[in-house]
């Protein structure tokens, strides 16, 4: 009889612990979930894999502890006018770069682009991005202080 009672004594505390863990997971479950890139507005990743479609790199740093020989990227799918993105990813369609600068602190070996989707006649954009459909270049020049290695374009609606 003793041998059959010992397992019950053992499983009693284990059962209580498992029930407590299940209750905690039920209550805290949504806050403990790890966000996937499809759900989050921003996350990090290593440059060993391609940046997901619709996402841009906002920071790039060397981080051997997390990414080995690859760069550690901060990425987002939540763009806003005036933000900067790194040239590790293309400027999304409908957006233009208004400045392009080297910024090793923020973008590592990549250029840093300031982007906007607010277009107006006479504005300047960098040739790092395509001239949006329905717009034409009215003037261009080199301006390393504004667009780095890219040409500076003035655009107007066609």
C-alpha positions as CSV (number, residue, x, y, z in Angstrom):
1,X,0.0,0.0,0.0
2,X,2.8,2.3,0.7
3,X,4.2,2.2,-2.8
4,X,0.9,3.2,-4.3
5,X,0.6,6.2,-1.9
6,X,4.0,7.7,-2.7
7,X,3.3,8.6,-6.3
8,X,0.2,10.5,-5.1
9,X,2.3,12.5,-2.6
10,X,4.7,13.3,-5.4
11,X,2.1,14.3,-8.0
12,X,0.2,16.5,-5.6
13,X,2.8,19.3,-5.4
14,X,3.7,18.8,-9.1
15,X,0.0,19.0,-10.0
16,X,-0.4,22.3,-8.0
17,X,2.7,23.8,-9.7
18,X,1.4,22.8,-13.2
19,X,-2.0,24.3,-12.4
20,X,-0.3,27.5,-11.2
21,X,1.8,27.7,-14.3
22,X,-1.3,27.2,-16.5
23,X,-3.2,29.9,-14.7
24,X,-0.2,32.3,-15.0
25,X,0.1,31.5,-18.8
26,X,-3.7,32.2,-19.2
27,X,-3.5,35.5,-17.4
28,X,-0.2,36.7,-18.8
29,X,-0.3,34.9,-22.2
30,X,-0.9,37.9,-24.4
31,X,1.9,39.9,-22.8
32,X,4.4,37.0,-23.0
33,X,3.8,36.3,-26.6
34,X,6.8,37.0,-28.9
35,X,5.8,39.4,-31.7
36,X,6.5,38.2,-35.2
37,X,7.5,40.8,-37.9
38,X,4.0,40.5,-39.4
39,X,2.5,41.8,-36.2
40,X,5.0,44.2,-34.7
41,X,5.7,47.7,-35.8
42,X,9.5,47.2,-35.2
43,X,11.9,44.4,-34.3
44,X,15.5,43.4,-34.8
45,X,17.2,40.8,-37.0
46,X,20.6,39.8,-38.4
47,X,21.6,40.7,-41.9
48,X,22.2,37.1,-42.7
49,X,18.6,36.9,-43.9
50,X,16.7,39.3,-46.2
51,X,14.7,42.0,-44.7
52,X,10.9,41.1,-45.0
53,X,9.0,42.8,-47.8
54,X,7.4,46.1,-46.6
55,X,10.0,46.6,-43.9
56,X,12.9,49.0,-43.8
57,X,16.2,49.1,-41.8
58,X,16.4,52.0,-39.3
59,X,19.7,51.1,-37.7
60,X,22.6,48.8,-38.5
61,X,25.4,47.9,-36.0
62,X,28.1,45.2,-35.7
63,X,27.0,42.9,-32.9
64,X,29.2,39.7,-32.9
65,X,27.5,38.4,-29.7
66,X,24.1,38.3,-31.4
67,X,24.7,38.2,-35.1
68,X,28.3,36.8,-35.5
69,X,29.9,38.4,-38.6
70,X,26.6,39.9,-39.8
71,X,25.1,43.3,-39.0
72,X,22.4,43.6,-36.4
73,X,19.4,45.4,-38.0
74,X,16.6,47.3,-36.4
75,X,13.7,47.2,-38.8
76,X,10.2,48.6,-38.9
77,X,7.1,48.6,-41.1
78,X,5.8,51.8,-39.6
79,X,7.1,54.7,-41.7
80,X,6.5,58.4,-41.0
81,X,7.5,61.6,-42.8
82,X,11.0,62.9,-41.8
83,X,12.3,59.6,-40.4
84,X,15.6,58.2,-41.5
85,X,16.2,54.7,-42.9
86,X,19.4,52.9,-43.9
87,X,20.2,52.2,-47.5
88,X,20.4,48.5,-46.6
89,X,16.8,48.5,-47.9
90,X,15.3,50.4,-50.7
91,X,13.1,53.4,-50.1
92,X,9.5,52.1,-50.4
93,X,7.3,53.0,-53.3
94,X,5.5,56.3,-52.8
95,X,8.3,57.6,-50.6
96,X,11.4,59.7,-51.6
97,X,14.7,60.4,-50.0
98,X,15.3,64.1,-49.3
99,X,18.7,63.7,-47.7
100,X,21.4,61.0,-47.9
101,X,24.4,61.0,-45.5
102,X,26.9,58.6,-44.2
103,X,26.2,58.0,-40.5
104,X,28.3,55.1,-39.2
105,X,26.8,55.4,-35.7
106,X,23.2,54.9,-37.0
107,X,23.5,52.9,-40.2
108,X,27.0,51.3,-40.0
109,X,28.4,51.0,-43.5
110,X,25.1,52.1,-45.2
111,X,23.9,55.5,-46.1
112,X,21.2,57.1,-43.9
113,X,18.2,58.5,-45.9
114,X,15.6,60.9,-44.6
115,X,12.3,60.0,-46.3
116,X,8.9,61.6,-46.9
117,X,5.7,60.8,-48.8
118,X,4.6,64.5,-48.7
119,X,5.5,65.7,-52.2
120,X,5.1,69.4,-53.4
121,X,6.2,71.4,-56.4
122,X,9.8,72.6,-56.2
123,X,10.9,70.2,-53.5
124,X,14.2,68.5,-53.8
125,X,14.8,64.7,-53.6
126,X,17.9,62.6,-53.9
127,X,18.5,60.4,-57.0
128,X,18.7,57.4,-54.6
129,X,15.0,57.2,-55.1
130,X,13.0,57.1,-58.4
131,X,11.2,60.2,-59.4
132,X,7.5,59.4,-58.5
133,X,5.0,58.8,-61.3
134,X,3.4,62.1,-62.4
135,X,6.5,64.2,-61.4
136,X,9.4,65.5,-63.5
137,X,12.9,66.7,-62.7
138,X,13.2,70.4,-63.4
139,X,16.8,70.8,-62.2
140,X,19.7,68.6,-60.9
141,X,23.1,69.1,-59.4
142,X,25.6,67.5,-57.2
143,X,25.3,68.4,-53.5
144,X,27.3,66.0,-51.3
145,X,26.1,68.0,-48.2
146,X,22.5,67.1,-48.9
147,X,22.5,63.9,-51.0
148,X,25.9,62.4,-50.4
149,X,27.0,60.5,-53.6
150,X,23.6,61.0,-55.2
151,X,22.3,63.8,-57.4
152,X,20.0,66.4,-56.0
153,X,16.8,66.7,-58.1
154,X,14.2,69.5,-57.9
155,X,10.8,68.0,-58.9
156,X,7.4,69.4,-60.0
157,X,4.1,67.8,-60.9
158,X,3.9,67.0,-64.6
